[in-house]
Amino acid sequence: MTQRVTIIGAGLAGCEAAHRLARSGVGVDLWEMKPARRSPAHVLDGPCELVCSNSLRSDNPLNAVGLLHEELRRLDSLVLAAADETRVPAGDALAVDRERFSRRVAARLAERPEIRLHAAEVTALPEGPALALVATGPLTGDGLAAGLQALCGGRLFFYDAIAPIVSAESIDMTIAFARSRYDKGSGADYLNLPLDEAQYHAFVDALLAGEKVAPHQFEEPRYFDGCLPIEVMAERGREVLAHGPLKPVGLEDPRTGKRAHAVAQLRREDVAGTAWNLVGFQTRLTWPEQRRIFRTLPGLANAEFLRLGQVHRNTFVDAPRVLAPDLSVRARPHLFLAGQLTGVEGYVESAACGHLAARAILDRLAGRPFRPPPEATALGGLHRHLTGAAHPTGHEHQPSNVIFALFPPLPGWVRGGKEGRKMAHVARAREELGAWIS
């Protein structure tokens, strides 16, 4: 604790890093601007607030993010432990009760005497020479953003969109039916709203015609393909939604045994099932239009919206050119970045990036070279993305979730097609992570 590190931002990356450093005996000054000031997307006072969705996505290790879950558990991740303790039913996805999750993280941080929490906004980058980590997320404040812009030679933008939440008691259960796609999980973790062809096309027409929130003149909307607003997807073709978030496959109505033309899914927000998230319905529609258009969905005629969708800015740097392999800023080596600022996308990926940054800081404090994760692991795939090793020459750095495409190619031919390749990736990752941990 004679060595202290400053961490700015108590989100997923910042909290994960703070806890990892504290467990190694390093003192941490963790700065968080809430509750004195909040971004437009935040409502809670606590750390690790999940604003877009309550899902950490698939928990199946044959999915790259599920493998990342497994790896972080093996590394005693704070974020994964808190998620496991506050999870709600969601098929094979790891979804959590948002408020309980935030409270659990806060409690775990409070247990560490090495961590001092400061409730105040930091508006300038730390000068050094003491080590510091900036993990302020996609809504970095203007002061810090300006400092990063000057330091990194520019910044990039795209826009995240948040999906609405409706109250359970306002959903018409004579129309909705409970079922998970292909009966995964308990088999009935989601509520489903079936649309026939006419209802589906009327909904698409309403999305296309609905009034949208326009960006400011100086803003350039650059959407992440994994989080497109639903009306942007609809603009790409009339049947795109029926093959995307409204796809009906694996969701036959148990009351009729038939498959609808399209199905809108709702995922629970809390254990009790009092609030439900419209899956894939992130949107930049105006709030009055959201109420009008989404109430045309079967079963939502009387929907009570507990939260309406909105668009928010996401800031990230050109990591392969701005950051060294240990996630420190090349132009100012005492300063590290983590989380969505670096160009990782997703809750778990942000936590993983914070974990890697903490390990890099520990290596720096110990006076040894940074020991990156094995490339064939999920952690290594994220690191390859941030260093540019996973991409061809000239690739424009864009935010990415963890996917098997970020891993090094498998050697030779693998039996079993797509599933066989996934199993081979998982087996190789498990073996290499074990060696790295030991």
C-alpha positions in Angstrom: 0.0 0.0 0.0 3.0 2.3 -0.1 2.4 2.3 -3.9 -0.8 4.0 -4.9 -2.5 4.1 -8.3 -5.2 6.6 -9.4 -8.2 5.1 -11.3 -10.7 7.5 -12.9 -14.1 5.9 -13.4 -16.0 3.4 -11.3 -17.6 1.5 -14.1 -16.9 -2.1 -15.1 -13.3 -1.6 -16.2 -12.4 0.7 -13.3 -13.9 -1.4 -10.6 -12.4 -4.6 -11.9 -9.0 -3.0 -12.1 -9.2 -1.4 -8.6 -10.2 -4.7 -7.0 -7.4 -6.6 -8.8 -4.8 -4.1 -7.7 -6.1 -4.0 -4.1 -5.9 -7.8 -3.9 -2.2 -7.5 -4.7 -1.7 -5.0 -1.9 -1.6 -1.9 -4.1 -3.3 1.2 -2.8 -6.0 2.7 -5.1 -7.6 6.1 -5.3 -10.8 5.4 -7.2 -12.5 8.5 -8.5 -16.2 8.6 -9.6 -18.2 11.7 -10.5 -21.5 10.3 -9.3 -23.6 11.2 -7.4 -22.6 14.8 -7.8 -22.8 14.6 -11.6 -24.3 12.0 -13.9 -24.1 11.4 -17.6 -27.4 11.4 -19.5 -27.5 7.6 -19.5 -27.0 7.0 -15.8 -29.6 7.0 -13.0 -28.0 5.0 -10.1 -25.5 6.4 -7.6 -23.5 3.2 -7.3 -20.6 1.8 -9.3 -20.8 -0.6 -12.3 -24.2 0.7 -13.5 -25.4 -1.3 -16.5 -27.2 1.2 -18.8 -27.9 -0.5 -22.1 -29.0 -3.9 -21.1 -28.9 -6.2 -18.0 -27.4 -9.0 -20.0 -23.8 -10.0 -20.1 -24.7 -12.2 -23.0 -24.2 -15.9 -23.5 -22.7 -17.9 -20.7 -22.0 -20.8 -23.0 -18.2 -21.3 -23.5 -18.8 -22.4 -27.1 -19.6 -18.7 -27.6 -16.6 -16.4 -27.4 -18.1 -14.2 -24.7 -19.1 -17.3 -22.7 -15.5 -18.4 -22.9 -14.5 -14.9 -21.7 -16.9 -15.4 -18.7 -15.1 -18.7 -17.9 -11.7 -17.2 -18.1 -12.5 -14.2 -15.9 -14.0 -16.6 -13.3 -10.8 -18.6 -13.3 -9.0 -15.3 -12.7 -11.3 -14.4 -9.7 -12.9 -11.5 -11.5 -14.9 -9.1 -9.3 -17.4 -8.4 -12.1 -18.1 -12.0 -12.9 -18.5 -12.9 -9.2 -21.0 -10.1 -8.7 -22.9 -11.1 -11.8 -23.1 -14.7 -10.7 -24.4 -13.7 -7.3 -27.2 -11.4 -8.8 -28.2 -13.3 -11.9 -31.8 -13.6 -13.1 -33.2 -16.3 -15.4 -32.3 -15.6 -19.1 -31.9 -18.9 -20.9 -28.2 -19.5 -21.6 -27.4 -15.8 -21.1 -25.9 -14.3 -17.9 -28.4 -11.5 -17.0 -28.4 -9.7 -13.7 -30.6 -7.6 -11.5 -29.0 -4.2 -12.2 -29.4 -2.6 -8.8 -28.4 -5.7 -6.8 -25.3 -6.1 -9.1 -24.2 -2.5 -8.5 -24.7 -2.8 -4.7 -22.8 -6.1 -4.7 -19.8 -4.5 -6.5 -19.9 -1.5 -4.1 -19.9 -3.9 -1.1 -16.9 -5.9 -2.4 -14.9 -2.6 -3.0 -15.8 -1.4 0.5 -14.3 -4.6 1.9 -10.8 -3.6 0.6 -8.9 -1.2 2.9 -6.5 -0.5 0.0 -9.3 1.3 -2.0 -10.2 4.9 -1.2 -13.3 6.0 -3.1 -13.5 9.7 -4.0 -16.9 11.1 -5.1 -15.9 14.0 -7.4 -15.4 14.6 -11.1 -11.9 14.6 -12.5 -11.6 17.1 -15.4 -7.9 16.8 -16.3 -5.6 13.9 -17.1 -3.2 13.0 -14.2 0.2 14.5 -14.9 2.3 11.7 -13.3 4.8 10.3 -12.6 2.6 8.2 -10.4 0.7 5.6 -12.5 -3.0 6.3 -13.4 -5.7 4.5 -15.2 -8.5 6.2 -17.1 -11.6 4.1 -17.5 -14.3 6.7 -17.9 -16.3 4.7 -20.5 -18.3 5.8 -23.6 -19.6 9.0 -22.0 -16.3 10.5 -20.9 -16.7 14.1 -19.7 -15.7 17.1 -21.8 -12.6 17.9 -19.8 -11.1 14.5 -19.9 -12.2 14.0 -23.5 -10.4 17.2 -24.5 -7.3 16.0 -22.8 -7.4 12.7 -24.6 -8.0 14.4 -27.9 -4.9 16.5 -27.5 -2.9 13.6 -26.2 -4.0 11.0 -28.8 -4.3 13.2 -31.9 -8.0 13.0 -32.2 -10.9 10.9 -31.1 -13.6 8.8 -32.8 -17.4 8.6 -32.2 -20.2 6.2 -32.7 -23.6 6.1 -31.0 -25.0 3.5 -28.6 -28.7 3.2 -28.3 -30.6 2.0 -25.2 -33.7 -0.3 -25.3 -36.9 0.5 -23.4 -38.2 -1.4 -20.4 -41.9 -2.1 -19.7 -43.6 -3.2 -16.5 -44.7 -6.8 -16.3 -48.2 -6.0 -15.2 -48.8 -3.9 -18.3 -48.1 -6.8 -20.7 -51.1 -8.7 -22.1 -50.4 -12.3 -21.1 -53.2 -13.6 -23.2 -51.1 -12.7 -26.2 -47.5 -13.0 -24.8 -46.1 -16.5 -24.2 -43.2 -17.6 -22.1 -40.4 -19.5 -23.9 -36.7 -19.4 -24.5 -35.4 -19.9 -28.0 -35.0 -23.6 -28.6 -36.0 -24.1 -24.9 -32.6 -23.1 -23.6 -32.2 -22.4 -19.9 -35.4 -23.2 -18.0 -37.2 -23.2 -21.4 -39.4 -20.3 -20.4 -37.1 -17.4 -19.5 -38.3 -14.9 -22.1 -41.7 -13.4 -22.9 -42.6 -13.5 -26.6 -44.9 -11.3 -28.7 -46.0 -13.1 -31.9 -46.6 -10.9 -35.1 -48.3 -12.2 -38.2 -47.1 -10.9 -41.6 -49.5 -7.9 -41.7 -48.7 -6.8 -38.1 -44.9 -7.1 -38.8 -45.0 -5.0 -41.9 -47.2 -2.4 -40.2 -44.6 -2.2 -37.4 -41.8 -1.8 -39.9 -43.7 1.0 -41.7 -44.2 2.8 -38.4 -40.5 2.5 -37.5 -39.5 4.0 -40.9 -41.9 6.8 -40.6 -41.4 7.6 -36.9 -39.8 10.8 -35.8 -36.1 10.3 -34.7 -33.8 12.3 -32.5 -31.4 14.1 -34.8 -27.7 14.4 -33.8 -26.2 17.8 -33.4 -24.7 19.3 -36.5 -21.1 18.7 -35.3 -21.8 15.0 -34.5 -21.2 12.2 -36.9 -23.3 9.1 -36.1 -21.2 6.0 -36.4 -23.2 3.0 -35.2 -21.7 -0.2 -33.9 -23.2 -3.1 -35.9 -23.8 -5.1 -32.7 -26.0 -2.4 -31.3 -27.8 -0.8 -34.2 -31.0 1.2 -33.5 -34.0 -0.9 -34.5 -35.1 1.7 -37.1 -31.7 1.7 -38.7 -31.9 -2.1 -39.1 -35.4 -1.7 -40.6 -34.0 0.8 -43.2 -31.7 -2.0 -44.5 -34.6 -4.0 -45.8 -38.2 -4.9 -44.9 -37.4 -8.4 -43.7 -34.1 -7.6 -41.9 -35.8 -7.5 -38.5 -37.5 -10.8 -39.1 -34.1 -12.3 -39.5 -32.6 -10.3 -36.7 -34.0 -9.3 -33.3 -37.5 -10.4 -34.3 -36.6 -13.7 -35.8 -39.2 -16.4 -34.9 -37.0 -19.5 -35.2 -37.1 -21.7 -32.1 -40.0 -19.8 -30.7 -43.1 -21.8 -31.7 -46.1 -20.7 -29.7 -46.7 -23.6 -27.2 -50.4 -22.9 -27.3 -50.7 -23.5 -31.0 -47.5 -25.3 -32.0 -47.1 -22.7 -34.8 -44.3 -20.3 -35.7 -45.3 -16.6 -36.2 -43.9 -14.5 -39.0 -41.9 -12.5 -36.4 -41.5 -12.5 -32.6 -40.5 -9.7 -30.3 -38.8 -10.9 -27.2 -38.7 -9.4 -23.7 -36.1 -10.3 -21.1 -36.6 -9.9 -17.4 -34.8 -7.0 -15.7 -35.1 -8.4 -12.1 -35.4 -11.7 -10.3 -39.1 -11.1 -9.5 -39.9 -10.4 -13.1 -41.6 -7.0 -12.5 -39.8 -5.3 -15.4 -39.0 -6.5 -18.9 -36.5 -5.3 -21.5 -37.5 -5.2 -25.2 -34.6 -7.2 -26.6 -32.9 -5.6 -29.6 -35.2 -2.5 -29.4 -32.4 0.0 -28.9 -33.7 3.1 -30.6 -33.2 6.8 -31.5 -37.0 7.4 -31.9 -38.4 10.3 -29.9 -40.0 9.4 -26.6 -43.6 10.1 -27.8 -43.0 8.0 -30.9 -41.6 5.1 -28.9 -44.8 5.0 -26.8 -47.0 5.2 -29.8 -45.1 2.7 -32.1 -44.1 0.1 -29.5 -47.7 0.0 -28.2 -48.7 -1.3 -31.6 -46.9 -4.6 -30.9 -49.3 -7.4 -29.9 -49.5 -7.6 -26.1 -48.1 -4.0 -25.5 -51.3 -2.0 -26.2 -51.3 -0.8 -22.6 -47.6 -0.9 -22.0 -46.2 1.1 -19.1 -42.7 2.2 -20.0 -40.4 2.2 -17.0 -37.5 3.5 -19.2 -37.6 4.8 -22.7 -34.8 4.2 -25.2 -32.3 6.9 -26.0 -29.1 7.5 -28.0 -25.8 8.3 -26.3 -22.3 9.1 -27.5 -19.4 6.6 -27.3 -15.9 7.9 -27.3 -12.8 5.7 -28.0 -9.2 6.1 -29.2 -7.3 4.5 -32.0 -5.8 1.9 -29.7 -3.3 0.1 -32.0 -1.7 3.5 -32.7 -2.2 5.3 -29.4 -1.6 2.5 -26.9 1.4 0.4 -26.2 0.8 -3.4 -25.8 0.5 -2.9 -22.0 -2.4 -0.5 -22.6 -0.4 2.6 -21.6 -0.5 5.7 -23.7 2.6 5.8 -25.9 2.9 9.6 -25.6 2.5 9.5 -21.8 3.6 6.0 -20.4 2.5 6.6 -16.8 -1.1 6.8 -18.1 -3.1 3.6 -18.9 -6.5 3.3 -20.6 -9.1 0.6 -20.1 -12.7 -0.3 -21.1 -14.7 1.1 -23.9 -12.3 4.0 -24.3 -9.9 1.6 -25.9 -12.4 0.2 -28.4 -13.7 -3.0 -26.7 -17.5 -3.3 -26.8 -19.6 -4.9 -24.2 -19.8 -5.2 -20.4 -17.7 -8.3 -20.1 -15.1 -7.1 -22.5 -14.8 -3.8 -20.6 -14.3 -5.7 -17.3 -11.7 -7.9 -19.0 -9.9 -4.9 -20.3 -9.8 -3.4 -16.8 -8.4 -6.7 -15.6 -5.6 -6.7 -18.2 -4.8 -3.1 -17.4 -4.4 -3.9 -13.7 -2.1 -6.8 -14.5 0.0 -4.5 -16.7 0.2 -2.0 -13.9 1.3 -4.7 -11.5 4.0 -5.7 -13.9 5.2 -2.1 -14.2 5.2 -1.6 -10.5 7.3 -4.8 -10.1 9.8 -3.6 -12.7 9.2 -6.5 -15.1 8.0 -6.6 -18.7 4.3 -6.8 -19.3 3.1 -10.4 -19.6 0.2 -10.4 -22.1 -2.4 -13.1 -22.1 -1.9 -16.1 -24.5 -3.2 -15.1 -27.9 -5.5 -18.1 -28.3 -7.5 -17.2 -25.2 -10.5 -14.9 -25.1 -8.5 -12.4 -23.2 -5.8 -12.8 -25.7 -8.2 -12.2 -28.6 -9.3 -8.9 -27.0 -5.6 -7.9 -26.6 -5.0 -8.8 -30.3 -7.9 -6.5 -31.2 -6.4 -3.6 -29.2 -2.9 -4.0 -30.6 -4.1 -4.5 -34.2 -2.7 -8.0 -34.3 -6.1 -9.5 -35.1 -6.7 -7.3 -38.1 -5.3 -6.8 -41.6 -2.9 -4.0 -42.4 -4.8 -0.7 -42.9 -7.8 -1.9 -40.8 -9.7 1.1 -39.2 -9.9 0.5 -35.5 -13.6 0.0 -34.6 -15.2 -1.2 -31.3 -15.6 -5.0 -31.2 -17.1 -7.6 -28.9 -15.0 -10.7 -28.3 -15.4 -13.1 -31.2 -13.5 -16.1 -32.4 -12.4 -14.2 -35.4 -10.0 -12.3 -33.1 -8.3 -15.5 -32.1 -5.3 -16.9 -34.1 -6.4 -19.4 -36.7 -6.6 -23.0 -35.7 -3.8 -25.1 -37.1 -4.8 -27.5 -39.9 -8.2 -28.9 -40.7 -10.7 -29.4 -37.8 -13.4 -32.0 -37.9 -17.0 -31.2 -37.0 -17.6 -28.0 -39.0 -18.4 -24.8 -37.1 -19.1 -26.6 -33.8 -16.0 -28.6 -34.1 -13.9 -25.4 -34.6 -15.5 -23.8 -31.6 -14.7 -26.8 -29.4 -11.1 -26.7 -30.7 -10.8 -23.0 -29.9 -12.2 -23.6 -26.4 -9.9 -26.6 -25.7 -6.8 -24.6 -26.8 -7.8 -21.5 -24.8 -8.3 -23.5 -21.6 -4.9 -25.2 -21.9 -3.1 -21.9 -22.6 -4.9 -19.9 -19.9 -4.0 -22.6 -17.3 -0.3 -22.3 -18.2 -0.5 -18.5 -18.1 -2.2 -18.5 -14.6 0.4 -20.9 -13.2 
